[in-house]
């Protein structure tokens, strides 16, 4: 009875908190509405014509201009409809800014799927180096077609090409192959990576870049085939779907408010076994009704002389809706949207095919934005906290994770913004080599702009060590608000099973293929395009009227007295629609927590939480770590040089500037000592030396004389110490470490010392030793 009373008290407390939060959000929404209206009204009140005659002249010019803009606006929508029809008839060709050639079509594979691999043909003024890491960019399959990663010259494709890297693009076709599954897609992408690696035998493993949905596709690919994956760059990718903050991320409640995953099954059945991507796009537009219903159209109307080309180019991509198989969307909803199983290690593609994100050994770069309400930073980063209990566990597992957080760019801006491409994406490409050499751990990337004397912009990049506690600061309630989502997942299993038994057989019988196609044609997002086109007989006169209007264009001046009234009306529309959105989202959020915060839901959540509760992680208990620490005095000069750099770095503040990292790396890894050691092998060496330095720093320092033995090696070590002192900004602790190491490595006076070994060999271990996740590149000292 005590437990029951406690639970009832919890339910009551939740209800009071939800009510208080709803009241606060409704008040805030009203205040934002009033403030925007008052600002606009103030601008109108302060703008007055010089005299009545001037007002009537402005009114006449404005009326003429408004009428002409209206004709040209509707003609722009007519062109959009024509473009959409043409794009549909052409089979929805891929919208890339660059020329490309198809290397592989997965529709011809043994297990076919609607994916293909393209090679981006570099423009004539760009030369690529086939010895550099190739980039493989995977675009999101989230309702739209591919191409957003190479939409224009300032894009992910553009910055990689400009840096001299070969670039490949993974695309998909509008219709899925009958019976294809996510397992077939992952296998096809793995084959694409193999093909690219085969084309570049002199380069290191390809860089995998995933945008939005393509981000978790990259992570699944790297987890299933860690042997072929190079560095992974995931941009705006939702990995932990339950995460977010109240008032900021309303889309995360959609599954619970719909009663679980059954709704996606119902939509697939209405499509005769195919899920229409237009439903997903409609969800995105639902988030911002002010932009969907008014702002984007007003911007075209208000700037009719300059805006239509940009509008038409974007709408051509935005209006291309692609399809999913029932099996695909069901897996995505069950394992990601509702189940959130990927980050917890419970997602599987088939018997025995689970994804363990810990198995990814290449560096992972995560790029998110605080202004993204589709994939908020919490969804992009919280998988790290789901996967690891501490920062020490990340280091022990050998993973290097680097986070990059933009302040305000929206979701699409992460992929298509030219400014983001020149700043964030360009720095990621430039910094990849240095990230590859970072010790395992969690880091943040900070990019600052510096304006040179000639007006050009230079970027100063700093890498800062982070902890899991830093990630938790992104959450308002320490993730307590995610517990109701466990109840959603449990309820979803029940409703899905009920629909599968009772509803699906009836709906499938009622939906022939022709009716499903008809419903897709009459989807609201498609109707608004084809209904305003040359196919509409009432618009036959629009094109010649627009041509005559353009020839006789009489724009009003920017100082026209009626312009503030126009802007006030637009602001009032935006403010009203934003108020509707805020009230709607606040009500939906309150309903969600009231429903899933009740007695039964809390009990379900407690049961699920108890099942997943793990004991505190002890890094030293990992067999691979034990083996590395037991043999920390084995190796050669290469290990010693790397250890020196790590010891100095550990004594510092945890911040590393890109310029300093590049200089120190040249000192730590001179080319004559690293012949035959690839970047991936050097990274494995960094991993093991990081373990040594992190957990046995004093013993690691005392072992340096046994690693660096010859006079030549020790002279190199002294040069390295002096170079670090010269090229880096060191604090007092780091200078003291340099002096201690110098004292440990006196140069022998005897001449004829043996030269430094060029490459280490794999160490010899006991036959019964547990196989480590990465073999240490070192020689056994005799």
Secondary structure, DSSP 4 states (H G I P E B T S, - for coil): -HHHHHHHHHHHHHHHHHHHHHHHHHHHHHHHHHHHHHHHHHHHHT---SSHHHHHHHHHHHHHHHHHHHHHHHHHHHHHHHHHHHHHHTT-----SS-EEEEEEGGGSSS--SEEEEEEPPPTT----TTSPPEEEE---SSS-S-GGGSSSSSHHHHHHHTT--EEEEEE-SSPPTT--HHHHHHHHHHHHHHHHHH-TTS-SPEEEEETHHHHHHHHHHHH-TTT---EEEES----TT---TTT-GGGGHHHHTTSTHHHHHHHHHTTSEEETHHHHHHHHHHTHHIIIIIHHHHHHHTTTTSHHHHHHHHHHHT---EEEHHHHHHHIIIIITT--TTTT--BSSTT-B--GGG--S-EEEEEETT-SSS-HHHHHHHHHHH-SSHHHHHHHT-EEEEEEESS--TTHHHH-HHHIIIIIHHHHHHHHHHHTSPSEEEEEEEEEEE-TTS-EEEEEEEEE--HHHHHTT-SSTTGGGHHHHHHHHHHHHHHHHIIIIIHHHHHHH--HHHHHHHHHT-HHHHHHHTSSTTSGGGTTHHHHHHHHHHT--PPPTT-TTHHHHHHHHHHHHHHHHHHHHHHHHHHHHHHHHHHTSHHHHHHHHHHHHHH--PPP-GGGSHHHHHHHHTTT---HHHHHHHHHHHHHHTS-SEEEHHHHHHHHHHHT-TTTSTT--HHHHHHHHHHHHHHHHH-HHHHHHTHHHHS-SHHHHHHHHHHHHHHHHHS---HHHHHHHHHHHHH-PPPS-S-PPPPPSS--BPP--TTSPPPSS--B-PPP-
